[in-house]
Amino acid sequence: MFDFLRRDNKAESAGETKASATGRVVAWQGAGRVAWSPRDTVSLTKAGFAGNPVGFRAVKLISEAAAALPLVLQDADRRYEVHPLLDLITRPNPAQGRAELLETLYGHLLLSGNGYVEAVAGDDGLPLELHVLRSDRMSLVPGRDGWPVAYDYAVGGRKHRFDVSGPVSPICHIKSFHPQDDHYGMAPMQAAAQALDVHNSASRWSKALLDNAARPSGAIVYRGADGSGTMSAEQFDRLSHEIETNHQGARNAGRPMLLEGGLDWKPMGFSPADMEFHKTKDAAARDIALAYGVPPMLLGIPGEATYANYQEAHRAFYRLTVLPLAARVTAAISAWLVQFGGEAVALKPDLDQVPALAAEREAQWARVSTAEFLSNAEKRRLLGLPAEPEDG
């Protein structure tokens, strides 16, 4: 708060005393270059997920909602109630269930743009367990033609290589769209990086203000008996030490300041920009929610009235964000797993069991069922159901 009163150490050490006819002038200007946080996956995860409540809640909201979606397994003719692939998804490994595994996978996709699933095969070549591998530890090894031939997983100073050049890969790599990278996906966290920096900086500014007893800064003006505005080095050091010890910090809030002759306290009020700082923070929070496709209303961000009510925002969240993500991931996993057994089945979300879409599905069922120009087979196809089983 009082750094501008400090004197040039080099001038003092050289024993020089410089004077000006106009007296001392303190000049301040803003930095010419903005300092942004690093854009690597680890730094973004720490700043945007572990260190930001909006990013944390957006990722948790999407990953938990997508992992909780009921899934169905079907082929062109039937919908399976019992199937080895369903058993594998239900209990992928001894430490995780379906929801835990899928939530971890969705979380890595949202934070890094990449998700890796490992299949542990048995003696018969069929997968017995599924494990999600950390995306920050995985690196792709391209071949001469640019296509991946292996994946390296680095942990504890060692690397384990997964060979994917065979007919069936032990690794399922799911990635988000990245227009400038052939091998890795782009995470929403990267698009929201600038908004995350603004939001975190606003939080730090508020914390610094609270540490200063929620009061604006001020200046101590010195006027000597002879009209001089210059303090001796001993006076300056003593005053600085006294202020730092007795008047800085929230614990010293309300303590009166005792000033000697020649010293006058000039408080500095909040500027209009300071008073509007919370609006900047809310705008940054809306940008973070926008990058993730979460309606700000669901995150409790004030000033957002895009949707008429909470129910409409909730339905839009599932329709525009959760379902596209879950459909893409489950389709990739099922297409990868059926390569082990060769059976043409598809794993997908069961839209009829999603509460947020109950009104839409009911209306769709009513429209399809009353369409007399459609056959039963066409109606079932429109509703995403397998063909009607034959009698006998």
C-alpha distance (Angstrom), angle and dihedral (degrees) to the residues before:
residue distance angle dihedral
M1 . . .
F2 3.81 . .
D3 3.79 100.6 .
F4 3.79 91.4 115.9
L5 3.82 89.1 69.2
R6 3.81 92.9 61.4
R7 3.76 116.1 109.6
D8 3.75 130.7 -134.6
N9 3.82 107.7 -86.0
K10 3.79 92.9 -155.9
A11 3.78 92.7 55.1
E12 3.80 91.2 49.5
S13 3.80 93.2 47.7
A14 3.80 90.7 51.4
G15 3.80 91.1 51.4
E16 3.80 93.5 -123.8
T17 3.79 123.4 149.6
K18 3.77 114.7 -160.5
A19 3.77 123.1 -168.2
S20 3.77 135.1 -174.7
A21 3.74 130.8 -159.3
T22 3.78 90.7 -135.1
G23 3.81 95.5 48.1
R24 3.80 127.5 -129.4
V25 3.78 119.4 -31.1
V26 3.81 122.9 -166.6
A27 3.81 111.1 -147.5
W28 3.79 121.2 -167.0
Q29 3.75 131.0 -178.3
G30 3.78 134.8 168.3
A31 3.77 122.8 -100.4
G32 3.78 113.5 -87.7
R33 3.80 94.4 -139.5
V34 3.79 129.5 47.3
A35 3.81 116.3 -126.3
W36 3.81 109.6 -135.2
S37 3.78 125.2 -173.1
P38 3.84 119.6 -109.3
R39 3.79 116.4 -80.5
D40 3.81 100.2 -143.0
T41 3.80 119.4 117.8
V42 3.81 96.7 -107.8
S43 3.83 94.4 49.6
L44 3.80 93.3 44.8
T45 3.80 91.4 49.4
K46 3.80 91.7 51.4
A47 3.81 94.1 45.5
G48 3.79 100.1 35.1
F49 3.81 103.7 33.9
A50 3.79 110.1 19.0
G51 3.83 93.3 33.5
N52 3.79 104.7 34.9
P53 3.82 124.7 63.1
V54 3.82 94.8 -156.9
G55 3.81 94.1 51.7
F56 3.80 91.2 42.9
R57 3.78 93.4 51.6
A58 3.81 94.1 44.0
V59 3.82 92.5 53.1
K60 3.81 93.0 44.0
L61 3.80 92.6 46.8
I62 3.81 93.7 52.7
S63 3.81 97.6 39.8
E64 3.81 95.0 46.3
A65 3.81 93.2 45.6
A66 3.81 93.1 48.0
A67 3.81 93.0 45.1
A68 3.81 91.4 50.9
L69 3.82 94.6 54.9
P70 3.82 112.3 116.0
L71 3.80 112.0 -115.8
V72 3.79 131.5 -147.3
L73 3.80 129.9 -162.2
Q74 3.77 118.1 -150.1
D75 3.76 144.9 147.7
A76 3.78 130.8 -156.8
D77 3.81 93.2 -71.7
R78 3.79 110.1 32.0
R79 3.77 148.5 11.7
Y80 3.79 114.5 -122.1
E81 3.77 123.5 -133.1
V82 3.81 93.4 177.2
H83 3.78 123.1 32.3
P84 3.84 136.6 140.1
L85 3.80 90.4 -118.7
L86 3.80 90.6 54.6
D87 3.81 89.6 49.9
L88 3.80 90.0 51.0
I89 3.80 93.0 50.1
T90 3.81 92.3 45.0
R91 3.82 92.6 52.8
P92 3.82 106.9 17.2
N93 3.82 96.2 166.9
P94 3.82 138.7 -8.4
A95 3.80 93.0 -97.2
Q96 3.81 100.3 46.2
G97 3.75 141.4 43.0
R98 3.79 127.2 -150.8
A99 3.82 95.3 -84.7
E100 3.81 94.3 48.4
L101 3.79 93.6 47.9
L102 3.80 95.0 46.7
E103 3.81 93.5 43.8
T104 3.81 89.7 54.0
L105 3.79 91.1 48.0
Y106 3.80 93.7 48.7
G107 3.80 90.5 46.1
H108 3.80 92.8 55.3
L109 3.81 90.4 47.9
L110 3.81 91.4 52.2
L111 3.81 94.6 45.3
S112 3.79 101.9 39.4
G113 3.79 106.5 11.6
N114 3.81 90.4 -119.7
G115 3.79 134.1 89.2
Y116 3.80 126.1 -172.9
V117 3.80 125.5 -165.1
E118 3.81 121.1 -173.3
A119 3.81 122.0 -153.9
V120 3.80 116.4 -150.7
A121 3.81 105.7 -154.1
G122 3.77 127.3 -155.1
D123 3.78 129.7 -137.5
D124 3.80 91.0 -77.9
G125 3.81 91.2 55.0
L126 3.80 94.4 -112.0
P127 3.83 118.2 126.1
L128 3.80 114.6 -101.1
E129 3.81 99.8 176.5
L130 3.80 138.9 20.2
H131 3.80 124.2 -149.8
V132 3.81 131.1 -177.2
L133 3.81 111.4 -135.6
R134 3.78 122.7 -149.8
S135 3.78 110.4 -99.3
D136 3.82 94.4 -146.2
R137 3.81 89.7 60.6
M138 3.79 96.5 47.5
S139 3.80 125.4 88.2
L140 3.79 128.3 -179.4
V141 3.81 121.0 -127.4
P142 3.83 110.2 -151.3
G143 3.79 123.4 -153.5
R144 3.77 127.8 -136.2
D145 3.77 91.5 -80.9
G146 3.81 92.5 49.4
W147 3.80 96.0 -108.0
P148 3.82 116.8 122.3
V149 3.80 116.2 -95.6
A150 3.82 97.8 173.0
Y151 3.78 145.6 0.5
D152 3.81 124.0 -134.7
Y153 3.80 118.1 -148.3
A154 3.81 111.7 -163.2
V155 3.81 120.5 -161.8
G156 3.78 132.5 148.9
G157 3.80 94.0 3.1
R158 3.81 91.8 -56.5
K159 3.79 133.2 99.2
H160 3.76 129.5 -143.8
R161 3.79 117.0 -161.6
F162 3.80 122.2 -146.7
D163 3.79 111.3 -158.0
V164 3.80 110.5 -143.1
S165 3.80 98.4 172.5
G166 3.83 92.4 97.8
P167 3.80 127.3 90.9
V168 3.83 92.5 -90.7
S169 3.80 121.2 34.8
P170 3.81 118.7 -138.9
I171 3.82 87.6 -148.0
C172 3.78 126.8 66.1
H173 3.80 108.1 -158.6
I174 3.80 113.3 -163.2
K175 3.79 115.0 -175.4
S176 3.77 138.0 176.6
F177 3.78 121.6 -121.8
H178 3.80 114.4 -78.1
P179 3.81 117.1 177.5
Q180 3.82 94.7 -159.1
D181 3.79 104.2 38.0
D182 3.79 126.8 69.7
H183 3.79 97.2 -166.5
Y184 3.80 110.2 29.4
G185 3.78 134.0 50.1
M186 3.79 130.6 -125.7
A187 3.79 118.8 -116.4
P188 3.82 126.1 -143.7
M189 3.80 85.4 -123.5
Q190 3.81 89.4 69.5
A191 3.79 92.4 53.0
A192 3.82 90.2 48.6
A193 3.83 94.6 45.4
Q194 3.81 96.4 106.8
A195 3.80 92.5 47.0
L196 3.81 88.8 49.0
D197 3.81 90.8 53.8
V198 3.81 91.4 49.9
H199 3.81 92.5 47.3
N200 3.81 93.5 47.5
S201 3.82 92.0 45.7
A202 3.80 90.1 51.6
S203 3.80 89.7 51.7
R204 3.79 91.2 50.5
W205 3.79 90.2 48.8
S206 3.80 90.5 53.2
K207 3.81 90.8 48.0
A208 3.80 91.3 50.9
L209 3.79 89.9 50.3
L210 3.81 90.9 51.8
D211 3.79 90.7 48.6
N212 3.80 86.3 56.2
A213 3.81 90.0 55.7
A214 3.83 90.5 -97.7
R215 3.80 90.3 -74.1
P216 3.80 127.9 127.1
S217 3.78 120.1 -112.5
G218 3.76 124.4 -94.4
A219 3.78 142.8 -171.4
I220 3.79 133.3 -120.0
V221 3.79 110.2 -139.9
Y222 3.81 118.5 -156.1
R223 3.77 123.0 -152.6
G224 3.79 116.3 175.2
A225 3.75 126.3 -148.8
D226 3.80 90.6 -99.8
G227 3.81 92.1 49.3
S228 3.77 93.2 -102.1
G229 3.82 117.8 141.9
T230 3.79 95.9 -157.5
M231 3.81 122.6 104.4
S232 3.75 125.0 -157.1
A233 3.80 118.7 -111.0
E234 3.80 90.7 -109.0
Q235 3.81 92.7 51.6
F236 3.78 92.1 47.6
D237 3.81 94.2 49.6
R238 3.80 92.5 47.3
L239 3.80 93.0 48.9
S240 3.82 92.8 46.5
H241 3.81 91.8 50.3
E242 3.79 92.1 47.5
I243 3.81 93.0 51.3
E244 3.81 94.4 46.1
T245 3.80 91.6 48.6
N246 3.78 103.0 41.2
H247 3.77 109.1 22.4
Q248 3.80 112.0 31.5
G249 3.80 124.7 87.8
A250 3.78 135.4 34.3
R251 3.80 92.5 -80.9
N252 3.82 89.4 66.4
A253 3.80 94.4 50.3
G254 3.80 112.2 141.0
R255 3.82 94.9 12.1
P256 3.82 108.7 141.1
M257 3.79 117.5 -120.0
L258 3.78 116.6 -127.3
L259 3.81 110.3 -152.5
E260 3.79 126.4 -170.4
G261 3.76 125.2 -137.3
G262 3.77 114.8 -59.0
L263 3.81 94.9 25.3
D264 3.80 122.4 108.9
W265 3.84 128.5 178.1
K266 3.80 116.5 -135.1
P267 3.82 112.3 -171.3
M268 3.79 118.8 -147.8
G269 3.77 113.6 -142.2
F270 3.79 126.5 -144.9
S271 3.76 114.7 -81.5
P272 3.82 120.6 -132.4
A273 3.82 87.6 -104.6
D274 3.82 89.8 55.9
M275 3.78 91.5 49.4
E276 3.85 90.8 51.9
F277 3.80 93.6 47.0
H278 3.81 94.1 104.7
K279 3.81 89.8 57.2
T280 3.79 89.5 55.9
K281 3.79 89.0 52.4
D282 3.81 92.0 50.6
A283 3.81 90.7 49.0
A284 3.82 90.0 52.2
A285 3.81 90.2 49.3
R286 3.82 90.2 53.3
D287 3.82 90.1 51.0
I288 3.81 90.4 53.1
A289 3.80 91.0 49.9
L290 3.81 89.8 47.0
A291 3.81 92.3 54.2
Y292 3.80 90.4 53.7
G293 3.78 95.9 42.2
V294 3.80 94.5 -118.8
P295 3.83 116.6 139.4
P296 3.84 105.6 -118.2
M297 3.80 88.4 -133.1
L298 3.82 88.9 68.6
L299 3.81 90.3 54.5
G300 3.80 94.5 50.1
I301 3.81 94.2 -114.0
P302 3.83 109.0 160.4
G303 3.77 123.9 -127.4
E304 3.80 96.2 35.7
A305 3.81 117.4 126.8
T306 3.80 103.5 152.6
Y307 3.81 92.4 122.2
A308 3.78 123.9 51.5
N309 3.79 93.9 -130.2
Y310 3.76 144.2 -7.9
Q311 3.81 93.5 -94.4
E312 3.79 92.2 56.5
A313 3.81 91.3 48.5
H314 3.79 90.1 48.9
R315 3.80 91.8 51.7
A316 3.80 91.9 48.1
F317 3.80 89.8 49.4
Y318 3.80 91.7 56.7
R319 3.79 95.6 39.9
L320 3.83 97.6 46.4
T321 3.80 104.0 29.8
V322 3.81 117.0 14.2
L323 3.80 101.4 41.3
P324 3.83 97.9 46.1
L325 3.80 90.1 49.9
A326 3.81 94.7 45.9
A327 3.82 93.5 44.8
R328 3.80 92.5 51.6
V329 3.80 94.8 46.3
T330 3.81 96.6 45.1
A331 3.81 91.0 46.6
A332 3.82 90.6 52.3
I333 3.81 92.6 47.7
S334 3.81 94.8 47.6
A335 3.82 92.7 45.6
W336 3.80 88.6 51.7
L337 3.82 96.3 45.2
V338 3.81 95.8 47.9
Q339 3.81 88.3 61.2
F340 3.81 87.7 72.2
G341 3.83 93.7 56.0
G342 3.79 102.9 21.3
E343 3.82 94.4 -131.1
A344 3.81 116.5 139.8
V345 3.81 102.8 -130.6
A346 3.78 131.9 135.7
L347 3.81 130.1 -144.8
K348 3.80 115.5 -151.3
P349 3.82 141.7 150.2
D350 3.78 116.9 -81.6
L351 3.81 102.7 -124.9
D352 3.81 93.2 -170.5
Q353 3.82 90.5 66.7
V354 3.81 98.3 49.7
P355 3.84 107.4 105.6
A356 3.81 93.4 -156.5
L357 3.80 90.4 59.9
A358 3.81 97.7 41.9
A359 3.83 94.1 109.2
E360 3.80 93.2 48.0
R361 3.78 94.1 47.3
E362 3.80 92.2 47.2
A363 3.80 90.4 53.0
Q364 3.80 91.3 47.4
W365 3.79 92.5 49.9
A366 3.79 90.2 50.1
R367 3.81 93.3 50.5
V368 3.80 93.8 46.8
S369 3.81 95.6 44.6
T370 3.81 92.3 52.3
A371 3.82 94.1 48.3
E372 3.78 98.7 104.6
F373 3.81 93.2 -178.4
L374 3.83 90.2 67.1
S375 3.78 123.9 82.5
N376 3.81 121.5 -131.8
A377 3.79 90.9 -104.9
E378 3.82 91.2 53.1
K379 3.79 91.8 47.5
R380 3.80 91.9 51.8
R381 3.80 90.3 48.3
L382 3.81 91.8 52.2
L383 3.79 90.5 50.8
G384 3.80 92.5 50.0
L385 3.80 94.2 -111.1
P386 3.82 125.9 138.2
A387 3.78 120.9 -107.2
E388 3.78 116.1 -72.3
P389 3.81 110.0 -92.7
E390 3.77 116.5 -113.8
D391 3.79 119.8 -112.1
G392 3.77 119.2 -105.8
